[in-house]
Amino acid sequence: MARVDGQGRMVLPKEAGRALGVEGASKLVCRVVGNRVILERYVADRVREAFSKLEEATPSLDLDVGEVEGGDKHIDVKYALRKIGFGRNS
């Protein structure tokens, strides 16, 4: 069982960290699906692969992609949501 403190922080149980291969300070991807929280170990290559697949699947989209330190790509979340139909103007 994990507990959430007064500031909304949660400590990942040691067993869960081991199962994810997380040691010390690490990055996790956090997704909420229904009433579940899904944590996955952050792997930059997987993120790049997902963006490559997205670019291949939607070549007609003019994505606002920028280069950041380390060469990783990022996309503005509000822009991405507008592009897929979840923006305020939808």
C-alpha positions as CSV (number, residue, x, y, z in Angstrom):
1,M,0.0,0.0,0.0
2,A,1.2,3.5,-0.8
3,R,0.1,6.6,1.1
4,V,-0.2,10.2,-0.1
5,D,1.1,12.9,2.2
6,G,-0.5,16.3,2.8
7,Q,1.3,17.8,-0.2
8,G,0.1,15.1,-2.6
9,R,3.4,13.2,-2.7
10,M,3.6,9.5,-2.7
11,V,6.5,7.2,-1.9
12,L,6.8,4.3,-4.3
13,P,6.9,1.0,-2.3
14,K,10.3,-0.6,-2.5
15,E,8.9,-3.8,-4.1
16,A,7.2,-1.7,-6.9
17,G,10.4,0.2,-7.5
18,R,12.4,-3.0,-7.9
19,A,9.8,-4.4,-10.3
20,L,10.1,-1.3,-12.4
21,G,13.9,-1.3,-12.2
22,V,13.9,2.1,-10.4
23,E,16.8,2.9,-8.2
24,G,17.5,6.2,-6.4
25,A,16.4,9.4,-8.2
26,S,14.6,8.2,-11.4
27,K,12.0,9.5,-13.8
28,L,8.7,7.8,-14.2
29,V,5.9,8.3,-16.7
30,C,2.5,8.7,-14.8
31,R,-0.8,8.1,-16.6
32,V,-4.3,8.1,-15.2
33,V,-6.7,5.6,-16.8
34,G,-10.1,5.7,-15.2
35,N,-9.5,5.3,-11.5
36,R,-6.1,3.8,-11.9
37,V,-2.6,5.4,-11.8
38,I,-0.1,3.7,-14.1
39,L,3.6,4.3,-13.5
40,E,6.2,3.3,-16.1
41,R,9.9,3.7,-16.1
42,Y,10.8,6.7,-18.3
43,V,12.9,5.5,-21.2
44,A,13.8,8.4,-23.7
45,D,14.2,6.0,-26.6
46,R,10.6,4.8,-26.1
47,V,9.4,8.4,-26.2
48,R,11.3,9.1,-29.4
49,E,9.9,5.9,-30.9
50,A,6.3,7.0,-30.0
51,F,6.9,10.4,-31.6
52,S,8.3,8.7,-34.7
53,K,5.3,6.5,-35.0
54,L,3.0,9.5,-34.5
55,E,4.7,11.4,-37.2
56,E,4.5,8.4,-39.6
57,A,0.8,7.9,-38.8
58,T,-0.2,11.6,-39.1
59,P,2.1,13.1,-41.8
60,S,-0.6,15.7,-42.6
61,L,-0.3,17.3,-39.1
62,D,2.0,20.3,-38.9
63,L,3.3,19.6,-35.4
64,D,5.0,22.3,-33.4
65,V,8.2,20.4,-32.6
66,G,11.2,22.0,-31.1
67,E,14.7,20.9,-30.2
68,V,15.8,21.2,-26.6
69,E,19.0,20.5,-24.8
70,G,20.1,16.9,-25.3
71,G,18.3,16.8,-28.6
72,D,15.0,15.5,-27.2
73,K,11.9,16.6,-29.0
74,H,9.0,18.2,-27.1
75,I,5.6,19.5,-28.1
76,D,3.4,22.0,-26.3
77,V,0.6,20.1,-24.5
78,K,-2.1,22.7,-25.2
79,Y,-1.1,22.7,-28.9
80,A,-1.2,18.9,-29.1
81,L,-4.6,18.8,-27.4
82,R,-6.0,21.3,-29.9
83,K,-4.6,19.3,-32.8
84,I,-6.4,16.2,-31.8
85,G,-9.7,18.0,-31.1
86,F,-9.6,18.6,-27.3
87,G,-8.8,22.3,-27.4
88,R,-11.1,25.1,-26.2
89,N,-12.1,26.0,-29.7
90,S,-13.5,22.4,-30.4
